[in-house]
Amino acid sequence: MSRVLFFINHCLFLAVVLTWQPSAAAEAEYFNVIEKLHVNLLRSYNNQIRPVINHTDALNVELSMRLTSFNFDELQSRFSAIGFFLMSWKDPRFMWSPAEYEGLTTIHLPNEKIWKPDFEVYNSYGLLSKERSFAPNDVLISNDGTVIWVPMSNMVSICTPDATYYPFDSVTCTTKIGSWTYNALKINISPTNNETTVDIRELINKRMSEWNIKSTQVSVEVKKYDCCTEPYQSLVMKFTIQRSLSTTITIPTIGSYIDSFTPFVLCRIALMFILFSLVIMVLILATFFIPPAMDAKLIVGVFNLALLCGYLLYFKTVLPAGNENTPLIVSFYNGSLVVVISSILSTILSLRWTRLSKSVSPPTFIRSCLSGRIGTILGVSHKYTSNNLLVAKELTEKVSQQFVHDDGESQEIEIKQAWTNISVALERIMLFIYFSFIAFHVISFLG
């Protein structure tokens, strides 16, 4: 009997001990209430399951962006939007009563522990697996199940520049972001508070930035792809940027060919380009007012040719190779280059026609053209007045040294004067073409 009582007492003692130890362990199980909530929320949580009670329901996800900086590399057609990308949705598994957790209403959790939408940049510049768009920041969870994730993001997208009006050009870069696997029936995307623009209040204005934000636009695009029958949604952010008219650029000098770069800073690039273009235009126009048989005309023409070649080489280094349209300023310099080369060739022919002895008159059809209305419009004629003969004497002074009233020499002077008239006619035709060329580019630029 005593053994039975001893056994019963021993069992009661063990029962007390066993019931007492877990309660003590429970008190020491959590460091604080935050840890307790953390453990309870993630105890049976599966981050692979979309947070909807009914699997046919769509999860509403609100998106917005606060831009802090951006970068546009026009040579590589690469646009980077850097800032805070806000994502918000509700997860019913994260609901709790604050009264049970000492009034705690929010908690931070590691983003890798919870379910997140698999958002990617659709028009990404690089590979998705190598260039991630979002930083691994923690998420903020409220007791009503609201999940807010605001990672620092660097969304790099393809943006093709349009340098038609360089250096006054602007370009609209588009960044599309959406779920990679969930269609619009699974995830419903909407802008936060129905915003229609990107928040740029915290944009860092860099003094040396070459581009300025002109405007932004936010919208939701619904599109069907060939792979799938369901529609897919994406948040479309459009950034219209304009080249800064007060900026600085760095041009490598000749030292770059010796493994060193000397920065030459040009301030107010637009003003400088306009000034250079006007100077070159005036120099080219000046060559048309120099008589065809003068050496100075050839010297000025060669100088203009060197300037134009230098600027075209510079444009090749600063303008994107994949530009869809030829910039008007490049088209202007290309046309000017053709006109200058034609003028140099015309000057060389004029020097040959006026300084060498000539016994063959110009072709009859050319003389007849210049003797009619065309010659009148161009201000030249094959008929020689006394003034024409005086001009012809001056042009042949270096050859004949003195003027003799001889029939043979008079005939030679008339022949040279005829060739000179042809040279003048060619110069005036090119002058008219160049004026028309300038007018076309001015109208195109202003239009």
C-alpha positions in Angstrom: 0.0 0.0 0.0 2.8 2.3 0.9 4.4 1.6 -2.5 1.1 2.6 -4.2 0.9 5.9 -2.3 4.6 6.6 -3.1 4.0 5.9 -6.8 0.9 8.2 -6.8 2.8 11.0 -5.0 5.7 10.7 -7.4 3.3 11.0 -10.4 1.6 14.1 -8.9 5.0 15.6 -8.4 6.0 15.0 -12.0 2.7 16.4 -13.2 3.3 19.6 -11.3 6.9 19.9 -12.5 5.8 19.2 -16.1 3.0 21.8 -16.0 5.2 24.4 -14.3 8.3 24.2 -16.6 6.5 25.1 -19.9 4.9 28.2 -18.3 8.3 29.4 -17.2 9.7 28.7 -20.7 6.7 30.6 -22.2 7.6 33.7 -20.2 11.2 33.5 -21.5 10.3 32.5 -25.0 10.1 36.0 -26.5 12.5 38.9 -26.0 9.6 41.5 -26.3 6.2 41.8 -27.9 7.7 42.7 -31.3 9.5 39.3 -31.4 6.3 37.6 -30.3 4.3 39.2 -33.1 7.1 38.5 -35.6 7.1 34.8 -34.7 3.3 34.5 -34.7 2.9 36.2 -38.1 5.5 34.0 -39.8 4.8 30.7 -37.9 2.8 29.1 -40.7 3.3 31.7 -43.4 4.0 30.6 -47.0 5.6 33.3 -49.1 4.8 31.5 -52.3 1.1 31.9 -52.0 -0.7 35.0 -53.4 -2.4 36.7 -50.5 -6.1 36.3 -51.5 -8.7 34.2 -49.7 -10.5 33.3 -52.9 -7.9 32.3 -55.5 -10.1 33.7 -58.3 -9.9 37.2 -56.9 -7.5 39.8 -58.1 -5.0 41.3 -55.7 -5.1 45.1 -55.8 -1.6 46.6 -55.8 -1.0 50.4 -55.7 2.2 51.7 -57.3 3.9 55.1 -57.3 7.4 56.5 -57.6 9.3 59.4 -56.0 12.1 60.3 -58.3 15.4 61.4 -56.7 17.7 61.4 -59.7 17.9 60.3 -63.3 20.5 59.7 -66.0 20.2 59.6 -69.8 23.1 58.1 -71.8 22.1 59.0 -75.3 25.1 57.3 -76.9 23.9 54.0 -75.5 20.1 54.8 -75.6 19.9 54.1 -71.9 17.6 55.9 -69.4 17.9 55.3 -65.6 15.1 56.4 -63.2 16.4 56.4 -59.6 14.2 56.9 -56.6 11.8 55.3 -54.1 9.2 53.0 -55.7 6.2 52.5 -53.4 4.2 49.3 -53.6 1.2 48.6 -51.4 -1.2 45.7 -51.1 -3.2 43.8 -48.4 -2.3 40.4 -47.0 -5.1 39.0 -44.7 -2.6 36.7 -43.1 -0.9 39.7 -41.4 -4.0 40.9 -39.5 -3.9 41.1 -35.7 -5.5 42.8 -32.7 -3.3 45.5 -31.2 -4.8 44.8 -27.8 -3.2 41.4 -27.7 0.3 42.9 -28.5 0.4 45.9 -26.1 -1.1 48.3 -28.7 1.4 47.4 -31.4 0.0 48.5 -34.8 3.0 48.1 -37.2 5.9 45.9 -37.6 8.9 45.6 -39.9 9.6 42.3 -41.6 12.4 41.2 -44.0 11.1 41.4 -47.6 12.4 37.9 -48.5 10.1 36.4 -45.8 6.8 37.5 -47.3 5.1 37.3 -50.6 5.8 40.1 -53.1 4.6 40.8 -56.6 7.2 39.8 -59.2 7.5 43.2 -60.8 10.1 43.7 -63.6 10.8 46.5 -66.1 9.4 45.3 -69.3 11.6 47.5 -71.5 14.7 46.8 -69.4 18.0 47.7 -70.9 19.9 44.8 -69.4 19.2 41.2 -68.4 16.6 40.9 -65.7 18.7 38.3 -63.8 21.8 40.6 -63.6 20.3 44.0 -63.2 17.7 43.9 -60.4 15.4 46.9 -60.2 14.7 46.9 -56.4 16.9 47.0 -53.3 16.2 44.4 -50.6 14.7 46.8 -48.1 12.3 45.7 -45.2 8.6 45.9 -45.5 6.2 47.8 -43.2 3.1 45.9 -42.2 0.0 47.3 -40.4 -2.4 45.4 -38.2 -5.1 45.6 -40.8 -3.0 43.6 -43.2 -1.7 46.5 -45.3 1.8 45.8 -46.6 4.0 48.7 -47.7 7.3 48.2 -49.5 9.3 51.2 -50.6 12.6 49.9 -51.9 15.3 52.2 -53.5 15.0 51.4 -57.2 17.1 51.9 -60.2 14.9 51.2 -63.3 17.0 51.1 -66.4 15.1 51.2 -69.7 15.8 51.6 -73.4 15.2 55.1 -74.6 15.9 56.0 -78.2 17.0 59.7 -78.6 15.7 62.0 -81.2 18.5 64.6 -81.9 16.7 66.3 -84.8 16.7 69.7 -83.1 20.1 69.3 -81.3 21.1 71.1 -79.1 17.5 72.1 -78.4 16.3 68.6 -78.5 14.0 66.8 -76.1 13.1 63.2 -75.7 10.3 61.2 -74.0 11.6 58.1 -72.2 9.2 55.4 -71.1 9.6 52.9 -68.3 7.1 50.0 -68.2 6.9 47.9 -65.0 4.5 45.1 -64.3 4.2 41.5 -63.1 6.2 38.9 -65.0 3.9 36.0 -64.4 0.7 37.2 -62.9 -1.9 38.5 -65.4 -4.4 41.3 -64.8 -6.9 38.7 -63.5 -4.5 37.9 -60.6 -2.9 41.3 -59.9 -4.7 44.6 -60.5 -2.3 47.5 -60.8 -3.4 51.1 -60.1 -1.5 54.3 -59.3 -1.4 55.4 -55.7 -4.2 57.9 -55.0 -4.9 57.9 -58.8 -1.8 60.0 -59.4 -1.1 60.9 -63.0 2.4 62.2 -62.6 5.7 61.1 -61.0 6.6 62.8 -57.8 9.7 64.9 -58.5 9.7 67.1 -55.4 12.8 65.4 -54.1 14.6 65.4 -57.4 18.3 66.3 -56.9 19.1 69.1 -59.3 22.7 68.6 -60.3 24.4 71.7 -61.5 26.4 69.8 -64.2 23.4 67.8 -65.4 22.9 67.9 -69.2 19.2 67.2 -69.1 16.2 68.7 -67.2 12.9 67.1 -66.5 10.2 68.9 -68.5 7.1 66.8 -67.6 6.1 63.3 -66.4 3.0 61.1 -66.9 1.7 58.0 -65.2 -0.8 55.6 -66.7 -1.8 51.9 -66.6 -1.6 49.9 -69.8 -3.5 46.7 -70.5 -2.0 44.6 -73.2 -2.4 41.0 -74.6 0.7 39.2 -75.7 1.0 36.4 -78.3 2.0 33.9 -75.6 -1.1 34.2 -73.5 -4.8 34.8 -73.8 -5.1 36.8 -70.6 -4.4 40.5 -70.5 -1.4 41.9 -68.6 -1.2 45.2 -66.8 1.8 47.5 -66.5 2.5 50.9 -65.0 3.7 53.2 -67.7 5.9 56.2 -66.6 6.8 58.7 -69.2 9.6 61.2 -68.6 10.0 64.1 -71.0 13.4 65.5 -70.7 15.0 68.4 -72.4 18.7 69.2 -73.0 19.8 72.0 -70.7 20.5 75.2 -72.5 22.9 76.2 -69.7 25.2 73.3 -69.3 28.8 72.1 -69.7 30.3 69.6 -71.9 33.7 68.1 -72.0 35.6 67.8 -75.3 38.8 65.7 -75.5 41.6 67.7 -77.1 44.5 66.4 -79.2 46.0 65.0 -76.0 43.4 62.2 -76.1 45.5 60.6 -78.8 48.4 60.5 -76.4 46.5 58.7 -73.7 45.5 61.9 -71.8 42.3 64.0 -71.8 42.3 67.8 -71.4 38.8 69.0 -70.5 37.7 72.0 -72.5 34.5 73.3 -71.0 32.0 75.1 -73.1 29.3 76.9 -71.1 25.9 77.6 -72.6 26.2 75.1 -75.3 23.2 76.3 -77.3 24.6 79.8 -77.6 28.0 78.6 -78.7 26.5 76.3 -81.4 24.4 79.1 -82.8 27.4 81.4 -82.8 29.7 78.9 -84.5 27.0 78.1 -87.1 26.5 81.8 -87.9 30.3 82.4 -88.2 30.6 79.5 -90.7 27.5 80.6 -92.6 28.9 84.2 -92.9 32.3 82.8 -94.1 30.7 80.6 -96.7 28.6 83.5 -98.0 31.6 85.8 -98.0 33.4 83.5 -100.5 30.6 84.1 -103.1 31.3 87.8 -103.1 35.0 87.3 -103.8 35.8 87.5 -107.6 36.3 83.9 -109.0 39.9 84.5 -110.2 41.3 85.7 -106.9 43.6 83.6 -104.7 41.9 84.7 -101.5 38.7 82.9 -102.6 40.6 79.6 -102.7 42.2 80.3 -99.3 38.9 81.1 -97.6 37.3 78.1 -99.2 40.0 75.7 -97.8 39.7 77.3 -94.4 35.9 76.8 -94.4 36.4 73.2 -95.5 38.8 72.5 -92.5 36.2 74.1 -90.1 33.3 72.0 -91.4 35.3 68.7 -91.3 36.4 69.5 -87.7 32.8 70.1 -86.5 31.4 67.0 -88.3 34.1 64.9 -86.6 33.0 66.4 -83.3 29.3 65.6 -83.9 30.3 62.0 -84.6 31.7 61.7 -81.1 28.8 63.4 -79.2 25.7 62.3 -81.1 24.2 58.8 -80.8 25.0 56.5 -83.7 21.5 54.9 -83.6 19.6 58.2 -83.9 16.5 57.8 -86.1 16.7 61.2 -87.7 19.7 63.2 -88.8 20.0 66.3 -86.7 19.3 69.5 -88.5 22.6 71.0 -87.5 24.5 68.0 -88.9 22.4 68.3 -92.1 23.3 72.0 -92.3 27.0 71.3 -91.9 26.8 68.4 -94.5 25.1 70.7 -97.0 27.6 73.5 -96.3 30.4 71.0 -96.9 29.1 70.1 -100.3 28.7 73.8 -101.2 32.2 74.6 -100.0 33.7 71.8 -102.0 31.8 72.8 -105.1 33.0 76.4 -104.6 36.6 75.3 -104.3 36.3 73.3 -107.5 34.7 76.2 -109.2 37.5 78.5 -108.0 40.1 76.2 -109.3 38.4 76.1 -112.7 38.0 79.9 -112.7 41.8 80.3 -112.0 42.6 78.0 -114.9 40.2 79.7 -117.3 41.3 83.2 -116.5 45.1 82.8 -116.1 46.0 80.5 -118.9 45.9 81.5 -122.6 42.6 80.5 -124.1 41.9 80.0 -127.8 38.6 78.0 -127.5 35.4 79.8 -126.7 32.9 78.3 -124.3 30.3 76.0 -125.9 27.7 77.8 -127.9 24.7 76.5 -125.9 26.2 77.8 -122.7 26.8 81.2 -124.3 23.3 81.3 -125.6 21.9 80.4 -122.2 23.8 83.2 -120.5 22.8 85.7 -123.2 19.1 85.2 -122.6 16.8 85.5 -119.6 19.0 83.2 -117.4 22.0 85.5 -118.0 19.9 88.5 -117.1 18.7 86.9 -113.9 22.3 85.9 -113.0 23.7 89.3 -114.1 26.1 88.0 -116.7 26.2 88.2 -120.5 28.5 87.1 -123.4 28.3 90.6 -124.9 31.0 92.9 -123.8 30.6 96.5 -123.1 33.5 98.9 -122.5 33.2 98.2 -118.7 33.5 94.4 -119.5 36.7 95.0 -121.4 38.1 97.1 -118.6 37.4 94.2 -116.1 38.9 91.8 -118.6 42.1 93.9 -118.8 42.5 93.8 -115.0 42.0 90.0 -114.9 44.7 89.5 -117.5 47.2 92.0 -116.2 49.3 89.4 -114.5 49.6 87.5 -117.8 49.9 90.3 -120.4 51.5 93.0 -118.2 50.1 95.7 -120.5 47.0 96.1 -122.7 47.6 96.3 -126.5 44.9 97.1 -128.9 45.5 94.0 -131.0 42.8 92.0 -132.7 44.2 88.7 -131.6 44.7 89.7 -128.0 41.2 91.3 -127.9 39.8 88.0 -129.1 41.6 86.2 -126.3 40.3 88.7 -123.7 36.8 88.2 -125.0 37.3 84.4 -124.6 38.6 84.8 -121.1 35.7 87.1 -120.2 33.3 84.5 -121.5 34.8 81.9 -119.2 34.8 84.4 -116.4 31.1 85.0 -116.9 30.5 81.2 -116.7 32.5 81.2 -113.4 30.4 84.1 -112.1 27.2 82.3 -113.2 28.2 79.1 -111.4 29.0 81.1 -108.2 25.7 82.9 -108.2 23.8 79.6 -108.9 25.5 78.1 -105.8 24.8 81.2 -103.8 21.1 80.9 -104.7 21.2 77.2 -103.7 22.9 77.9 -100.4 20.4 80.6 -99.6 17.5 78.2 -100.3 19.3 75.6 -98.2 19.6 78.0 -95.2 16.0 79.0 -95.5 14.8 75.4 -95.6 16.7 74.6 -92.4 15.5 77.7 -90.6 11.9 76.9 -91.5 12.4 73.3 -90.4 13.9 74.3 -87.1 11.3 76.9 -86.3 8.5 74.6 -87.5 
